[in-house]
Amino acid sequence: MSIPLFNLNRVLKPHYSELEKTFKQCLVEGRFINGPQIEIFENQLANYLGIDHVIGVSSGSDALIVALRALGLQEGDEILVTPFTFVASASSILRAGLKPTFVDISPDSFHPSAEDYENAWTAATKGILFVHLFGEPGDLLAIKDLCARKRAVLIEDCAQSLGSRTKKGEMIGTEGDISTFSFFPAKNLGCLGDGGAVATKKASLSTSMRALKAHGAPKKYCTEILGGNFRLDTLHAAFLSVLLPHLPMWIKQRAQNAAFYHSHLSHLPDLIVPKPLLGHSWNQYTLRTPRRDKLKEFLDEKGIGNAIYYPIPLHKQPLFENGQRLPNVEQRCAEVISIPIYPGLSENERENVVQYITKFMEQT
């Protein structure tokens, strides 16, 4: 039985007719750049997040660049970031003219703590880019206090965590100076291509980011700063408006799959399941085992979708390598493996996933 890690067609199929209707409407209107659907989606997402300002941009990676450029940082300023993340979290810092400084994660965690960040702080540090990895909501209370004490900025990378909530029940992405989102098709909310957004409570930052995403021109033919073409396409905004109302249901389905896995896998030897944190949106369900490579081989043979996020930490990759030793991150990269959790995964499929993982862990 072949079980994919993610099947976009299953997620979208119930909504084909509405997506087709939306496409035809956009086709007839012909406003493929800066059409009215952009503002509609921005307001829709702002209401969902409970935040004042949302700006659609061309991708999650571009969202990070726009955010970092809007904060008034100087070339060479250091931004603290985990190396246990997708490359865009750190490469966007470089592309914005800044320096990524890597911070080890805490033991038995996917994230650095406020203490970890403070221990890595230098005179050149001007901010933290916090990644809410796998949909797991990071606790930012102490991290916000650290940034306030240091007069530093806090950016939330929410590419994998749209719909996650804080302990207080507030949406992730509403605590930092700026938060960034990705609508890559496999995210919690995906469009039919690349797309992203930035969000902030501050009107001044919103104004700057709107200019930055449009070649640095707050109004047409009046360029004030160096920006870029970071626009969200009208079609993608329209599709996202169709799909956003279904996000709570999709997250509920992800959470149900996570609860099933937790109840059936948490007892197995040499296997650590992710923490069932309140507010988790479960973009990935990531297991940890010292036998990861053998487990992956076994699942591949059985046709069970899986992926390793991430096999090589960023501080060990050629672009960033500087001899740094971050043992917790390096251990995590050697032991993690993610299994199917997307909405649309059938009960029979997830039972098969559990069956094969159990068989491997108990018999090998």
Secondary structure, 3 states (H helix, E strand, C coil): CCECCCCHHHHHHHHHHHHHHHHHHHHHHCCCCCCHHHHHHHHHHHHHHCCCEEEEECCHHHHHHHHHHHCCCCCCCEEEECCCCCCHHHHHHHHCCCEEEECCCCCCCCCCCHHHHHHHCCCCEEEEEEECHHHCCCCCHHHHHHHHHHCCEEEEECCCCCCCECCCCCECCCCCCEEEEECCCCCCCCCCCCCEEEEECCHHHHHHHHHHCECCCCECCECCCCCCECECCHHHHHHHHHHHHHHHHHHHHHHHHHHHHHHHHCCCCCCECCCCCCCCCCCCEEEECCCHHHHHHHHHHHCECCECCCCCCHHHCCCCCCCCCCHHHHHHHHHEEEECCCCCCCHHHHHHHHHHHHHHHHHC
